[in-house]
Amino acid sequence: MIGWRAGLIWLLLAGGANALELSLPAAARQTVSRDTGPDSYLAPISAYEDGGFASVKIEGAIARSAWRLEAPGLTPLQIMRPLRTQLENADYRIVLDCSATVCGGFDFRFAIETLPAPNMYVDLRQYQFVTAVKGSLQAPDAVVTLLISTTDTSAYLQIVQADTQAGAASPVASVVAQDTQPAAPAAPDAPAQSPSKMASALEEFGHVVLAALDFDTGTAALGQGEFDALVNLAAVLKDQPELRIALVGHTDTVGGLQGNITLSKNRAAAVRQRLIAVHGIAADRIDAQGMGYLSPIASNQTEAGRDANRRVEAVLLPAS
């Protein structure tokens, strides 16, 4: 087991009155960070039920970072416990503390803000989430959310902190001591050029973007092309008949949330129908969901980013 007392990495989060120090094991390696401000963040304060979750909104400087630990055999809860204690010792109040099933599984994971793979990996069956608040829920001074998921050999940790008092001009998250690490593997957001590459991406990352699908603007009408991504995905599903997937539609931020969620779900449903009708995949092996603009993989401030965010992903589901 990774020791938390020997050789710690200290993180200084926020620079204002709500400065918070968190310690991570020395085995932790930062994979990505993204700071924005002034910005807003919706932190969940309940599990996903009836199409959504309760949340607290905070405006200020937002710091996001993802970390990877080589931690074979550890559970998300084992990694979360000492971090949760550190938050409580810093006068943060834990308002949500749930595991994958209790949080809401697939629905919760894809409704929260998550840094993209491979920098942050989330196993839909094995993750732990915590929201901690300083101040009142109605007007919080600072909010921290922690998301932890594990594989057989590694653990992934995402930290998001929002602070109303940290200045936008100064960095919100800075690593006081951090070791270097090799470059992370390429994300599965580029086209998978063959069934074998798509199968590998699904196995390693749990999801893959179905590239170059063609929809009429503002509609869920899928073009009549053969689409290599669907040919490859169908080949993977036929080769591995035990696999089940969810097709998840995503949009850019143009338009309202509910309209985009409906559009993205309808596009995922159109892809599902094509796999069933044209490629002969059994209907009970494919689900269709839509996330609207809640899970971007690029900035929506540029046309290239908006284009990347308009996508359908295949997400690996547990075997039934």
Salt bridges, closest charged atoms under 4 A:
ASP39 OD2 - ARG64 NH2 3.40
GLU59 OE2 - LYS57 NZ 3.87
GLU70 OE2 - ARG68 NE 3.08
ASP97 OD2 - ARG84 NH1 2.45
GLU113 OE2 - ARG34 NH2 3.40
GLU113 OE2 - ARG64 NE 2.25
ASP123 OD1 - ARG125 NE 3.44
ASP179 OD2 - ARG29 NH1 3.69
ASP252 OD2 - ARG310 NH1 2.53
GLU303 OE1 - ARG306 NH2 3.15
GLU303 OE2 - ARG310 NH2 3.20
ASP307 OD1 - ARG310 NH2 3.46
GLU313 OE1 - HIS207 ND1 2.71
GLU313 OE2 - HIS250 NE2 3.93
GLU313 OE2 - ARG311 NE 2.71
